[in-house]
Amino acid sequence: MGKSAITARDVSTALDERSREIFRRIVETYLESGEPLGSRNLSRILPMSLSPASVRNVMSDLEELGLIYAPHISAGRLPTQTGLRFFVDAFMQVGSLTQDERGSIERQMRSSEDQPVETLYNEASRMLSGLSRGAGLVVAAKADPALKHVEFIRLEPTKALAVLVGEHNQVENRIIELPAGVTASQLTEAANFLNAHLSGQTLHEVRSQLEKLKEQVSTELDVLSQDLVARGLAIWAGEDGDKATRLIVRGRANLLEGLAGAEDIDRLRLLFDDLERKESLIEILNLADSGPGVRIFIGSENKLFSLSGSSLIVAPYRDGDDRIVGAVGVIGPTRLNYSRIVPMVDYTAQVMAKLTRSGH
């Protein structure tokens, strides 16, 4: 689930039983309330009998190891980012979902089964947001359905709308520049040529045979129609990875809860800026693909959210050919309830994979 200077193996060598217990209590209090835990309160709740002074000595050792720190001048301590990673790797028990929780997730996801795929993505991200009190996200590679029909509609003398209808009646509109002097009959002729040669093929398949089509265009169409077809093919061939990937984030308002100062607001603004960047889409997919199952990235462990210090819990989902076609996850503050959210993200990814494979 990531790497840090402290590993789970170091527990037996660096920490004795009481050190582990004190560290665990500090982290659990932080995850539950966000508040630092002091030596006096710690000495009251520990299962072993330790004075506040003894607790302070242990806390000092934990601080030297880089696992905890004092947020201000007080006896209270909070876990560092390294400490949180250490806790997740060495102490955290990942819970399992009950049958009712699994059923609820599946019902909510399947409620959009007969709806457009965008509805499924929105439902998944909204559901994860509600369950986690963080922001739910879905990254989805854009589908590449077979083309059913192409049409050109003139918008103005030098612009037309290229309308692409997919095999499941999905419609995409793209504006193209028209060759000077093109007539309505040439628009129709170009559309007819494309429909005759491209119908039933995906845009990916179309791109692979552009050269062959260009040769046929030159023998079957007049110069202006040739130009029009070439412009249409160039637009479709120009689809890049960023445009072919979508990011849906729901529940951003949840991230505002509990923010106190201007510094927190600035960090959140940085997070939203990160999410708006096109390269973030590919980065999230790469993070999800960097290991099997659910991945946990705490604070600056991934470059995507390093400035905002946010945590990301993410899992990929695959299509019937076992290719990663998207990812689902939760973004939130570092004090997310990791043990509860990990199985939620994991199961949501499993349901997304099922729906993807069934041709949603």
Salt bridges, closest charged atoms under 4 A:
GLU21 OE2 - ARG24 NH2 2.63
GLU21 OE2 - ARG25 NE 2.80
GLU28 OE2 - ARG24 NH1 2.95
GLU63 OE1 - ARG77 NE 3.02
ASP89 OD1 - ARG85 NH1 3.12
GLU101 OE2 - ARG340 NH1 3.20
GLU106 OE2 - ARG110 NE 3.13
GLU106 OE2 - LYS354 NZ 3.73
GLU113 OE2 - ARG110 NH1 3.10
GLU118 OE1 - ARG246 NH1 2.57
GLU123 OE1 - ARG126 NH2 3.58
GLU151 OE1 - HIS149 NE2 3.80
GLU167 OE2 - HIS168 NE2 3.98
GLU172 OE1 - LYS142 NZ 3.50
GLU172 OE1 - ARG174 NH2 2.76
GLU177 OE2 - LYS159 NZ 3.33
GLU211 OE2 - LYS214 NZ 3.62
GLU220 OE1 - HIS197 NE2 3.67
ASP227 OD1 - ARG231 NE 2.91
GLU239 OE2 - ARG174 NH1 3.99
GLU257 OE2 - ARG133 NH2 2.74
GLU263 OE2 - ARG267 NH1 3.27
ASP264 OD1 - ARG267 NH2 2.45
ASP273 OD2 - ARG269 NH1 3.44
ASP274 OD1 - ARG277 NH1 2.71
GLU276 OE2 - ARG252 NH2 3.33
GLU279 OE2 - ARG277 NE 3.11
GLU301 OE1 - ARG85 NH2 2.77
ASP319 OD2 - ARG323 NH2 2.81
ASP321 OD2 - ARG323 NH2 3.76
ASP322 OD1 - ARG318 NE 3.95
